[in-house]
Amino acid sequence: MEPQLLCCEVETIRRAHQDHNLLNDRVLLTMLRAEENYLPAPNYFKCVQKEILPGMRKVVATWMLEVCEEQKCEEEVFPLAMNFLDRFLSVEATRKSRLQLLGAACMFLASKMKETVPLTAEKLCIYTDNSIQPGELLHMELLVLSKLKWDLASVTPHDFMEHFLSKLNVHPSTRHILRKHAQTFVALCATDVNFIASPSSMVAAGSVAAAVQGLYLKSPDSSLSAHNLTHFLSQVIRSDPDCLRSCQEQIEALLESSLRQAQQYSVSTATKHSEEEVDLSCTPTDVRDINI
């Protein structure tokens, strides 16, 4: 009998499980005190940068998100990379021609902090269509480290998210779905300039609340109602409920805008393909129809 071949050639990356011993109020309070140290300057476009505009940040952020998604990076990598990018731009004037290089360097550092197998310099250069070289990327990496004073342990919304989810009275399978939705909201916020100066705890709480409301979850004790959940999370992060409600509304509006843009892009792409098909069908196939 011939031995059967098993498809075990693909080696899966082992990832650490959540340490539930860290999901306590002492750790949460420590992060709440520390998060302000990692907030970028909200007005760096006016006070520091001379060439880089908010729209340029949006473009490079979208590219960075696509790279992280294609490489199946940990969910924390992209928000952490954006934190590095914003903190760097808060203190160092940068030419717009070097913005993609900066984005690649921030992803390079963030993947080293969060990934079991980090992104390589060569792979990141390929994603820039080889417009940058590994040597340039390594040089920019050192510059970013220098400007951030080697302090890369930024507190991001993902650090708070598990604390909030663990406090909700929901089934584990529902908690998993909530986590995925909230992670999507966090990624959207990281691409939008309006959330640059928002505390990570606020973004995380707003994302969790928006995820709960988006899924229309109910519980017997009404703890997941819009009013009760907002009040509860605002107490957890020691914030005003109105501020958290405003943040949640901004997140929901950002999602609607993103979905609308995606729909418009889909329609325009379909229209373009349709026009191309019409052009092809009208292309003369008889030599007599061609005027030279």
VOVONU-85615 format. One line per 2 residues: their letters; for each residue x, y, z of C-alpha. Coordinates in nm, 3 decimals. Example, Ala and Ser with C-alpha at 12.3 -4.5 7.8 and 13.67 -1.06 7.14 Angstrom:
REM VOVONU-85615
AS = 1.230/-0.450/0.780 | 1.367/-0.106/0.714
This chain:
REM VOVONU-85615
ME = 0.000/0.000/0.000 | 0.146/0.332/-0.110
PQ = 0.190/0.595/0.160 | -0.049/0.890/0.136
LL = 0.088/1.241/0.108 | -0.051/1.491/0.356
CC = -0.068/1.862/0.271 | 0.145/1.976/0.562
EV = 0.400/2.174/0.366 | 0.258/2.512/0.473
ET = 0.394/2.599/0.814 | 0.144/2.790/1.023
IR = 0.270/3.076/1.237 | 0.218/3.017/1.606
RA = 0.062/3.312/1.786 | 0.039/3.374/2.159
HQ = -0.294/3.337/2.337 | -0.445/3.622/2.535
DH = -0.317/3.628/2.893 | -0.637/3.672/3.095
NL = -0.433/3.755/3.405 | -0.359/4.092/3.244
LN = -0.728/4.178/3.204 | -0.758/4.355/3.538
DR = -0.831/4.710/3.647 | -0.473/4.775/3.760
VL = -0.339/4.715/3.408 | -0.625/4.918/3.261
LT = -0.553/5.218/3.484 | -0.183/5.199/3.398
ML = -0.266/5.215/3.025 | -0.508/5.504/3.079
RA = -0.231/5.701/3.248 | 0.024/5.611/2.981
EE = -0.178/5.670/2.664 | -0.136/6.049/2.670
NY = 0.240/6.006/2.633 | 0.189/5.852/2.288
LP = -0.058/6.101/2.138 | 0.068/6.284/1.824
AP = 0.036/6.660/1.794 | -0.312/6.731/1.648
NY = -0.193/7.032/1.445 | 0.133/6.902/1.299
FK = 0.012/6.967/0.943 | 0.013/7.342/1.017
CV = 0.292/7.374/1.272 | 0.552/7.123/1.152
QK = 0.488/6.999/0.799 | 0.536/7.225/0.497
EI = 0.475/6.981/0.211 | 0.261/6.701/0.353
LP = -0.117/6.751/0.353 | -0.395/6.548/0.520
GM = -0.492/6.395/0.186 | -0.139/6.260/0.138
RK = -0.155/6.095/0.480 | -0.484/5.931/0.375
VV = -0.324/5.788/0.062 | -0.020/5.643/0.239
AT = -0.239/5.510/0.523 | -0.462/5.327/0.274
WM = -0.154/5.176/0.112 | -0.017/5.067/0.449
LE = -0.348/4.906/0.543 | -0.356/4.715/0.213
VC = -0.002/4.587/0.272 | -0.086/4.475/0.626
EE = -0.402/4.299/0.508 | -0.230/4.125/0.218
QK = 0.051/4.008/0.444 | -0.206/3.894/0.704
CE = -0.033/4.094/0.976 | -0.160/4.100/1.332
EE = -0.445/4.348/1.375 | -0.228/4.564/1.604
VF = 0.041/4.625/1.342 | -0.140/4.884/1.130
PL = -0.267/5.112/1.413 | 0.075/5.093/1.578
AM = 0.249/5.182/1.251 | 0.017/5.481/1.207
NF = 0.094/5.593/1.562 | 0.466/5.585/1.478
LD = 0.404/5.779/1.155 | 0.196/6.052/1.324
RF = 0.437/6.088/1.614 | 0.729/6.121/1.371
LS = 0.546/6.381/1.160 | 0.470/6.571/1.481
VE = 0.839/6.644/1.537 | 1.015/6.613/1.200
AT = 0.940/6.805/0.880 | 0.935/6.553/0.596
RK = 0.932/6.588/0.218 | 0.626/6.443/0.049
SR = 0.853/6.232/-0.173 | 0.968/6.046/0.139
LQ = 0.623/5.982/0.290 | 0.590/5.631/0.148
LL = 0.940/5.550/0.272 | 0.836/5.670/0.617
GA = 0.520/5.457/0.604 | 0.723/5.150/0.509
AC = 0.968/5.212/0.794 | 0.681/5.246/1.043
MF = 0.530/4.917/0.926 | 0.875/4.759/0.950
LA = 0.906/4.865/1.314 | 0.546/4.783/1.408
SK = 0.574/4.432/1.265 | 0.889/4.374/1.470
MK = 0.697/4.476/1.782 | 0.385/4.266/1.718
ET = 0.459/3.986/1.471 | 0.605/3.642/1.535
VP = 0.766/3.664/1.190 | 0.806/4.035/1.105
LT = 0.794/4.186/0.759 | 1.126/4.195/0.578
AE = 1.286/4.504/0.429 | 1.301/4.336/0.087
KL = 0.930/4.255/0.089 | 0.833/4.609/0.188
CI = 1.049/4.749/-0.092 | 0.864/4.528/-0.340
YT = 0.536/4.683/-0.224 | 0.673/5.024/-0.324
DN = 0.739/4.892/-0.676 | 1.106/4.901/-0.577
SI = 1.099/5.281/-0.565 | 1.299/5.250/-0.241
QP = 1.591/5.026/-0.160 | 1.648/4.818/0.157
GE = 1.936/5.045/0.257 | 1.709/5.351/0.247
LL = 1.449/5.170/0.454 | 1.702/5.074/0.721
HM = 1.831/5.431/0.733 | 1.477/5.566/0.776
EL = 1.411/5.306/1.044 | 1.701/5.444/1.249
LV = 1.578/5.800/1.196 | 1.228/5.708/1.319
LS = 1.375/5.534/1.623 | 1.584/5.839/1.700
KL = 1.293/6.085/1.669 | 1.065/5.864/1.880
KW = 1.344/5.831/2.138 | 1.328/5.452/2.098
DL = 0.996/5.448/2.280 | 0.790/5.210/2.065
AS = 0.562/5.065/2.334 | 0.272/5.285/2.226
VT = -0.068/5.226/2.379 | -0.312/5.157/2.094
PH = -0.690/5.095/2.085 | -0.624/4.721/2.059
DF = -0.465/4.724/2.404 | -0.794/4.848/2.552
ME = -1.034/4.649/2.338 | -0.994/4.315/2.514
HF = -1.051/4.482/2.852 | -1.382/4.624/2.731
LS = -1.499/4.305/2.561 | -1.422/4.096/2.869
KL = -1.661/4.315/3.070 | -1.957/4.261/2.835
NV = -2.216/3.998/2.918 | -2.210/3.819/2.581
HP = -2.142/3.468/2.453 | -1.777/3.394/2.355
ST = -1.877/3.345/1.991 | -2.054/3.682/1.993
RH = -1.750/3.839/2.157 | -1.537/3.708/1.869
IL = -1.767/3.873/1.612 | -1.767/4.197/1.812
RK = -1.388/4.193/1.820 | -1.367/4.161/1.442
HA = -1.612/4.448/1.385 | -1.439/4.671/1.640
QT = -1.099/4.598/1.483 | -1.237/4.715/1.149
FV = -1.353/5.041/1.308 | -1.012/5.092/1.470
AL = -0.838/5.047/1.134 | -1.077/5.299/0.974
CA = -1.004/5.551/1.249 | -0.630/5.507/1.198
TD = -0.665/5.615/0.834 | -0.869/5.926/0.915
VN = -0.701/6.252/1.020 | -0.993/6.345/1.247
FI = -0.887/6.077/1.495 | -0.516/6.167/1.513
AS = -0.542/6.326/1.856 | -0.816/6.098/1.993
PS = -0.703/5.893/2.294 | -0.670/5.523/2.221
SM = -0.913/5.436/2.500 | -1.177/5.663/2.346
VA = -1.133/5.512/1.998 | -1.147/5.159/2.141
AG = -1.460/5.231/2.349 | -1.630/5.406/2.057
SV = -1.544/5.116/1.825 | -1.681/4.855/2.065
AA = -2.000/5.057/2.117 | -2.042/5.105/1.741
AV = -1.987/4.732/1.686 | -2.252/4.641/1.945
QG = -2.507/4.882/1.798 | -2.423/4.773/1.443
LY = -2.498/4.411/1.530 | -2.819/4.507/1.718
LK = -2.720/4.295/2.017 | -2.961/4.263/2.306
SP = -2.919/4.124/2.657 | -3.172/4.037/2.929
DS = -3.046/4.308/3.163 | -3.035/4.578/2.890
SL = -2.663/4.634/2.956 | -2.600/4.649/2.580
SA = -2.853/4.923/2.510 | -2.703/5.233/2.352
HN = -2.747/5.453/2.660 | -2.633/5.197/2.918
LT = -2.333/5.078/2.718 | -2.210/5.432/2.653
HF = -2.251/5.521/3.019 | -2.071/5.203/3.130
LS = -1.775/5.241/2.892 | -1.737/5.611/2.973
QV = -1.703/5.514/3.340 | -1.443/5.252/3.252
IR = -1.225/5.501/3.062 | -1.310/5.786/3.301
SD = -1.456/6.008/3.032 | -1.771/6.211/2.979
PD = -2.053/6.002/2.822 | -2.127/6.279/2.571
CL = -1.766/6.272/2.448 | -1.781/5.897/2.398
RS = -2.118/5.922/2.225 | -1.976/6.186/1.991
CQ = -1.677/5.964/1.913 | -1.908/5.671/1.839
EQ = -2.117/5.885/1.604 | -1.799/5.997/1.423
IE = -1.695/5.634/1.381 | -2.036/5.537/1.243
AL = -2.030/5.834/1.004 | -1.680/5.734/0.891
LE = -1.804/5.382/0.817 | -2.098/5.514/0.614
SS = -1.866/5.742/0.417 | -1.623/5.457/0.353
LR = -1.901/5.225/0.233 | -2.041/5.499/0.010
QA = -1.700/5.560/-0.149 | -1.651/5.187/-0.202
QQ = -1.993/5.164/-0.368 | -1.920/5.461/-0.594
YS = -1.586/5.308/-0.690 | -1.758/4.978/-0.769
VS = -2.018/5.151/-0.988 | -1.758/5.360/-1.171
TA = -1.544/5.051/-1.232 | -1.842/4.857/-1.367
TK = -1.935/5.152/-1.592 | -1.579/5.172/-1.721
HS = -1.574/4.801/-1.803 | -1.912/4.835/-1.976
EE = -1.785/5.124/-2.190 | -1.479/4.923/-2.282
EV = -1.700/4.634/-2.392 | -1.907/4.874/-2.605
DL = -1.591/5.010/-2.763 | -1.473/4.659/-2.839
SC = -1.806/4.563/-2.995 | -1.791/4.872/-3.217
TP = -1.438/4.803/-3.334 | -1.451/4.747/-3.713
TD = -1.368/4.390/-3.808 | -1.396/4.445/-4.183
VR = -1.101/4.613/-4.352 | -1.345/4.822/-4.557
DI = -1.469/4.987/-4.234 | -1.126/5.123/-4.149
NI = -1.040/5.468/-4.282 | -0.667/5.513/-4.329
